[in-house]
Amino acid sequence: MRPDGTRLRNLTPIVQALPYIMPRRFDAQNWATDYVDEDLLRAYIRQKRREGQHVTHMSVLVAAYYKAALEHPKVNCFVMNRKVYQRNHFCFSFVLLKTRADGTPDETALKIFLEPEDDVFTIARKIIDLSPFHTSLFITNLASINTTCIFHHCYEFGTTGVFICMGRPVPDPTAPEGSRKKLLPLGVVMDERIATGIEYSRFFAAFSRYLRKPEILEQRLDGKVPGLMASKL
């Protein structure tokens, strides 16, 4: 028994064998690069701020990830002691860069828990629990320090299954000549033991779809309507 998850027992033989073939998280890491339409995302953030709603790149990305994870829950699993568990909550961790009184930089790792009734606005307002390394998603924003994205390892300590790094926006190579269109690069590292290739593929297709239409994230991320839920009780 674990307080943070339930062991999955109805797994195929190959999935059950993977934690023995790859016992360490760094053995099982897969890397991928993805791109987000930076112009679309920035226009959405500016529009929401004109409406009085504080929204950031990170809150939109996390909301899109969580909504896709609610539809494809295998990405919210983790491996511990060669056993696969379904996490019984969703949280994300990130590093907050602060400046001390003497002017030196200081990094603080934070973890935030989300609920199905959250939306992109409530995510932007949340803050925090304990160990940031026991988390569904670890995310970092290197664009905030004008640095390109990297592929950050999933920590062996803890239960991190996916690590996403946002990098400095780059020109869109497919844009017409003379265009200033930008893309936001994402460096993604995944523990391949928690989900199959097709499960990851379907998850990231949904993740990308919500980032292309961030207005979808303004409603409950589980897609339920509170009024209709109450009427059925």
N, C-alpha and C positions, 0 to 999 in steps of 0.2 A: 504493500500500500504506500502510495505517495500522496502528499497533500496537494500537489500541483498537477496531477494527471492520473488517468486511468489506463492500465495496461491493455494494449490491443492484442487480442488472441486469435481473431479470425483472419490472419494474414496468410498470404500464399507462402509456400516453402522458400522461394527465393528471397522474398522480403524478410522472412524470419532469419535467413542465413546471412544477410548483408552485415548486420552488426558483428558477426563473427569473422567475416572476411575482411571487414574494415572496422576494427574495434575502436579507433580513435576518430574524433570529429575531423581532424585535419587530413586523415586518410580519405574521407568521403566527400571532400569539398569539390564542387563544380563551380566554374566561373562563367559568367555571361555579361554581356554589355547590352544595355537598352538605352533608348533615347526618348525624352519627353519633349513635346512641342513647347519650347520656352516662351515663345510669343503668345501662344494661346493661354498658357498658365499665368503669365504675367498680366495679360489683359483681364483674366478672370479675377485675380487678386486685387488689381486696381479697382475694378468695378465693385467688388464686395466692400472695399474700404470706402469708396464713395457712398455706399449705402450704410456705412457705419459699422460694418462687420470686419473684425480683425482676422485675416486669414493669411497664412504663410505658405511657402513652398512645402515645408515639412508637413504641415497639417493636411494639405491636400493629398500629398503622396501617402501619408499614413492612412487617411480615410479611404483612399482608393484601395490600398493594400488590405485593410481590414474588411472592407466590403467584399472583396474577392475571396478573402480567407473564410468568411462566413459561408460562401457558396462552395468553397473547395477546402474543407477543414483539414485535409491531410497535411497541408503546409504548416499547420499549427500543432504538429506532433513533435516529439523529441525522443532521443535515444539515451538511455542511462543503463549502465551495467548490462549492455547487449540486449536490452529489452526496449520495445517501441511503446511509447505512451501517447495518448491523446490528451493534450493540455486542457485543463478544465477552466481556463480563462484566456483572455488575450491581453497582452501588454507589449509595449515597445520601449526600448531603451535608447538613450542618446547622450551625447557629451555636450555639456554647456560650457562655453568658454567665458570665463570671468577675468576681470583685472583687479588685482589686489591693490591695497592702499598705496603700496610702494611702486606701483606701475608694472609689476611682473605679472605675466599671464598665469591663470590657474584653471585647470579643467576639472569639472565635476560631472560624474555620470549619474543620470537620473532614469527612473523607470515609471511609466504611466500605464494604468490599467484602463481598458475600454470596455464598454457594454454595448449590446446590440442596438439599444435605443440612441446611441451617440450619433452625431453627424459631424460634418467638417467644422462647424462652429463650436460645438462643445469640446471637440478634440483640441482646438486652438486654445481653450481656456483651462485645460486640466493641469495638475502636477502630481503624488509620488510615493514610491514604496522603498523597499530595501534593495537587495542585490540586483544590479542592472544586468548581470550575466545570466540570470535565470529568466529568460524572456523569449517571447514569440519572434520578435524582430528587433535587431539592433540597427540603428540608422545613424549616419553621420553626414554632416553638411560641410564639405570642404570648399564649396563655393563661397562660404562666408569668410574664408581666409584666402580667396582668390587662387585656389589650387585645383588642379585637375582631379578627376575621380580616380580612385584606386580600387583594387580588389582586396578588401580587408578580410582576414581569416575569421572563421567562426571560432570563438574561444573554446578550448577543450574543457576548461572549468565552466560549470553551469550547464545550461540547456539551450543556448542560442541555436536556432535552426537555419536562420537566414540573416545575412548582413548586407545592407544596402548603403552605398556611398553615393551621395550627390556631389558632382564636380562642377567646376566653373563652366558656364554655358559656352558652347562652341558654335561656329558657323555651320549652317545646314549645307552639306555638300551637294544635296539634290536641288537646292534652290536655284532659280534663274540667276544668271550673271548680273551682278550689281545689287542683288537683294541682300538685306541685312538680317534675314531670318536666322534665328538661333535655336539650338537644341540644348536641352539639359541632359548631360550624360549620367547614367547610373551604372555603377559597378556592383554587380550582384554575385554573392557567394552563397551557395546552398549546400546543406547536408543532404546528399542524395539518398540516404538511408530512410528518410522519413516519408518520401513520396516517390512514386514512379515518374518516369519521364513524361508520360501522357498526362498525369495529374498535375505536374508542374506546368506543362504546356497550357492546359486549360486554365489553370490559375493565372498565369501571366497574361494570357489573352484577355481575361476579365479585368485584371489590374490595368492593362494598357487601355482598355475600352473606357474605364472610368476616368482615367487621366485625360482622355480626349474629350470627355463630357463632364467636367467637374461639377456642373450644376446638379447632377444626379446625387452628389454627395451631400446635398443640403437637407435631405430627408433622412429618416432613420435608416441606418446602414443595413439593417436586416430586411428592409423593404416593407415592414408591417405598418399599418395605419392604426394609431392608438384608438381612435373612435370605433373602428370596426372590431378591434380586439375586445373592447369593453362591451360592445353590444352582444357579443357571443357568449359572454360569461353568465 
